[in-house]
Amino acid sequence: MVNLSKTKEISFRRPSPVQYYFVPSIDGVELVDHVKSSGVILHQGLSCDRHVSAMLKQCSQRIYLLRMLCSQGLSADHLSTIFVGLIVSRVLYALPAWGVFASVGQSGRIDAFLKCAYKFGFSKDIITFNELLTKSGSSLFLKMQYIVSVSTICCHQKISRLTSLETEIAATFFHSAILVF
């Protein structure tokens, strides 16, 4: 049973200057132009502008926390560790899913934010959006390769066990058949 008050409908389409007006396919279900799913804001035109704005707002709030910790006398190494844990991890969250839809302007906004954090001394190195996107995509690909290779090894082991078991059964059956005759 579907709870119509909590159900939303979104229709993904290519961005175009012509506005389309869609009618909800189910009565009582609200038709929306964006939805937040697993912490990522998806827009019907596959733009991630709202997601980038919300993420940068949250990261700015976390920068305030880092400033407070800096004023308390926390060392640069500890600030850098907290920066990676609070801010870089937020940017990396689901990055392979939404990062490919980021425009040059949006990646520029993220780069400017990360550069500003470097100038404040929260990061040891200048980090760019493209570096994070490349690393997150390649690590995701490596994880997928690992899962496939482990699955292949497990299947091969099961098949080899099955083959040896079948061999034992066949040998036992053959040996029993010889004894009977």
C-alpha positions as CSV (number, residue, x, y, z in Angstrom):
1,M,0.0,0.0,0.0
2,V,1.4,3.4,-1.0
3,N,1.2,6.3,1.4
4,L,0.1,9.1,-1.0
5,S,1.0,11.9,1.4
6,K,4.6,10.8,1.4
7,T,4.9,9.8,-2.2
8,K,6.4,12.2,-4.7
9,E,6.7,11.9,-8.5
10,I,9.5,13.3,-10.6
11,S,9.9,13.2,-14.3
12,F,13.5,13.4,-15.5
13,R,14.0,15.3,-18.8
14,R,16.7,17.0,-20.7
15,P,17.1,20.7,-19.9
16,S,15.4,22.8,-22.6
17,P,14.1,26.4,-22.9
18,V,10.6,25.1,-23.6
19,Q,8.8,24.4,-20.3
20,Y,6.9,21.2,-20.1
21,Y,4.0,20.9,-17.9
22,F,3.4,17.3,-16.7
23,V,0.3,16.0,-15.1
24,P,0.8,13.5,-12.2
25,S,0.3,10.0,-13.4
26,I,-1.4,9.0,-10.1
27,D,-4.1,11.1,-8.5
28,G,-3.1,12.4,-5.1
29,V,0.7,12.2,-5.8
30,E,2.6,15.4,-5.8
31,L,4.6,16.2,-8.9
32,V,7.9,17.8,-8.0
33,D,10.9,19.2,-9.9
34,H,13.5,18.0,-7.4
35,V,13.8,15.3,-4.8
36,K,16.3,14.4,-2.1
37,S,17.2,10.8,-2.2
38,S,20.0,9.3,0.0
39,G,21.3,12.8,0.8
40,V,21.6,13.8,-2.9
41,I,19.2,16.4,-4.3
42,L,18.2,15.3,-7.8
43,H,16.7,17.8,-10.2
44,Q,14.4,16.9,-13.1
45,G,16.8,18.5,-15.6
46,L,19.7,16.4,-14.1
47,S,21.3,19.6,-12.7
48,C,23.0,19.4,-9.4
49,D,22.9,23.1,-8.6
50,R,20.6,22.7,-5.6
51,H,22.7,19.8,-4.3
52,V,26.0,21.9,-4.6
53,S,24.4,24.9,-2.9
54,A,23.1,22.8,0.0
55,M,26.4,21.0,0.3
56,L,28.4,24.2,0.3
57,K,26.1,25.7,2.9
58,Q,26.6,22.7,5.2
59,C,30.4,22.8,4.6
60,S,30.4,26.6,5.4
61,Q,28.8,25.8,8.7
62,R,31.4,23.2,9.4
63,I,34.2,25.8,8.5
64,Y,32.8,27.9,11.4
65,L,33.4,24.9,13.7
66,L,37.0,24.6,12.4
67,R,37.5,28.4,13.0
68,M,36.3,27.9,16.6
69,L,38.7,25.0,17.1
70,C,41.5,27.0,15.6
71,S,40.8,29.9,18.0
72,Q,41.0,27.3,20.8
73,G,44.6,26.5,19.8
74,L,44.2,23.3,17.9
75,S,47.3,22.4,15.9
76,A,47.4,22.5,12.1
77,D,47.7,18.8,11.7
78,H,44.7,18.2,13.8
79,L,42.7,20.8,11.9
80,S,43.7,19.2,8.6
81,T,42.5,15.8,9.9
82,I,39.1,17.3,11.1
83,F,38.8,19.2,7.7
84,V,39.1,15.9,5.8
85,G,36.7,14.2,8.1
86,L,34.0,16.9,8.1
87,I,34.3,18.7,4.8
88,V,36.1,16.5,2.2
89,S,34.0,13.5,3.3
90,R,30.9,15.6,2.7
91,V,32.0,16.6,-0.8
92,L,33.0,12.9,-1.5
93,Y,29.6,11.6,-0.4
94,A,28.0,10.0,-3.5
95,L,30.3,12.0,-5.7
96,P,30.4,9.4,-8.5
97,A,26.6,9.7,-8.7
98,W,26.2,13.5,-8.9
99,G,29.7,14.7,-9.8
100,V,29.4,13.8,-13.5
101,F,26.4,16.2,-13.8
102,A,28.3,19.2,-12.2
103,S,28.8,22.1,-14.5
104,V,32.0,24.1,-14.8
105,G,30.4,26.8,-12.7
106,Q,29.5,24.4,-9.9
107,S,32.9,22.8,-9.9
108,G,34.4,26.3,-9.8
109,R,32.3,27.1,-6.7
110,I,33.5,23.9,-5.0
111,D,37.1,24.7,-6.0
112,A,36.8,28.2,-4.6
113,F,35.5,26.9,-1.3
114,L,38.3,24.3,-1.1
115,K,40.9,27.0,-2.0
116,C,39.6,29.3,0.7
117,A,39.8,26.5,3.2
118,Y,43.5,26.0,2.2
119,K,44.2,29.7,2.7
120,F,42.7,29.6,6.2
121,G,45.1,26.7,7.0
122,F,42.5,23.9,7.3
123,S,44.0,21.8,4.5
124,K,47.6,20.9,4.0
125,D,47.2,20.8,0.2
126,I,45.1,22.5,-2.4
127,I,42.3,20.1,-3.3
128,T,40.3,20.4,-6.5
129,F,36.9,19.1,-7.4
130,N,38.3,17.3,-10.4
131,E,40.9,15.5,-8.3
132,L,38.2,14.3,-5.9
133,L,35.9,13.2,-8.7
134,T,38.7,11.3,-10.5
135,K,39.8,9.6,-7.2
136,S,36.3,8.7,-6.2
137,G,35.4,7.3,-9.6
138,S,38.6,5.2,-9.9
139,S,38.2,3.9,-6.3
140,L,34.6,2.9,-7.1
141,F,35.8,1.2,-10.3
142,L,38.6,-0.7,-8.3
143,K,36.0,-1.8,-5.7
144,M,33.8,-3.1,-8.5
145,Q,36.7,-4.9,-10.0
146,Y,37.6,-6.4,-6.6
147,I,34.0,-7.6,-6.1
148,V,33.9,-9.2,-9.5
149,S,37.2,-10.9,-9.0
150,V,36.3,-12.2,-5.6
151,S,33.0,-13.5,-6.9
152,T,34.8,-15.2,-9.8
153,I,37.2,-16.9,-7.4
154,C,34.4,-18.0,-5.1
155,C,32.4,-19.4,-8.0
156,H,35.5,-21.2,-9.3
157,Q,36.1,-22.7,-5.9
158,K,32.5,-23.9,-5.6
159,I,32.7,-25.4,-9.1
160,S,36.0,-27.1,-8.4
161,R,34.5,-28.5,-5.1
162,L,31.4,-29.7,-7.0
163,T,33.6,-31.3,-9.6
164,S,35.7,-33.2,-7.0
165,L,32.5,-34.2,-5.3
166,E,31.0,-35.5,-8.5
167,T,34.3,-37.4,-9.2
168,E,34.1,-39.1,-5.8
169,I,30.4,-40.0,-6.4
170,A,31.2,-41.4,-9.8
171,A,34.2,-43.3,-8.5
172,T,32.2,-44.8,-5.6
173,F,29.4,-45.7,-8.0
174,F,31.8,-47.3,-10.5
175,H,33.6,-49.2,-7.7
176,S,30.2,-50.4,-6.3
177,A,29.1,-51.4,-9.8
178,I,32.2,-53.6,-10.3
179,L,31.7,-55.3,-7.0
180,V,28.1,-56.2,-7.8
181,F,29.0,-57.9,-11.1
